[in-house]
Amino acid sequence: MLKIVVIIVMLLFVTACQEEEAVTRLSIEPVHESVAPENDNNQIMGGINHVEIVQNDTSGELWGYQPRQAWTKFDHYATVNEEGFAYNIFNDPDISSEISPITEGSDERILFFTFDDAPQAPDSYALQMAETLKAYDVNAVFLVNGMYMESEEGREITRKVHEMGFEIGNHTTTHSDMSELSYEDQLWELQVTNDMIEEITNDRVRWFRPPYGLYNLDTVLVANELGLQLITWTFGYDWQDDYLDGNALAEISLTTDYLHPGANILMHDRPWTLEALPRIIEGYREQGYHIVDPYLIQHQENSTVIHGLE
């Protein structure tokens, strides 16, 4: 009988040790190594592969950051709060990446212009796009890829676009499918480009759009770690074969069934998009829409509630 009791006690002790070890593993913070993702895109990255990932404790500053003041004329459609904001974007892209008023007196008939893949190599049209937008008193976000800012030309284009008053967002370093990458590799994709943008512009980055609109829970957590609100889009056509033409692109952009108040419109650094911009801007205004200044939009921490983390 004594032997049986001893055996039972030993089994309970071993089980408790195993449970304690499992809990310990779960509580360990992930180690973020400064290693570039192993994919074909890295073959063109040159020195970017050797950028050191530095973890800075800026959690208290990530979501209270005050961007530059809106410079477009907005008094006729927006009323800002004490912090200078009139709108926000829903903080869960699984539900929506559209824009909503947060103050009384702010018109809901607004559209948000966003441009991906800048400054596209070898021929970027981002600077001409910025000049066109500026002439129409329109502000927008240009979401850039780190691989295009490795060249001096790419950095100079980014710098000039920012100096004209446009906000610069993060579209990853190598334009990889984030849902296929580890947490560490996703952190590398975003932090390398964040660091490049901040070095070029001396400004914080608020917005991140994952390539192809693909992401997972790790993507949301990485974005939160870096203070980036993850956004997708409502509609965008300039990457589809039927709309690689300025007239065709303008027509579908103005007549699509997806056009409605608060729409987040995806465009790219492409020549036909540059060609279509004047007609698109004029057409939206004729329909009674305002193109929101991004600096009127308050960014928020990404929700993890529906993913079961809270």
Secondary structure, DSSP 8 states (H G I E B T S, - for coil): -HHHHHHHHHHHHHHHHHHHHHHHHHHS----------SGGGGG-GGGGG--------TTTSSS-------S--TTT----TTS--EEE-S-TTT---EEE-STT--S-EEEEEEEEES-SSS--HHHHHHHHHHTT---EEEE-GGGGSSHHHHHHHHHHHHTT-EEEE--SS---GGGS-HHHHHHHHHHHHHHHHHHHSS---EE--GGG---HHHHHHHHHHT-EE---SB--TTSGGG-SHHHHHHHHHH-TT--TT-EEEEES-HHHHHHHHHHHHHHHHTT-EE--GGGEE------GGGT--
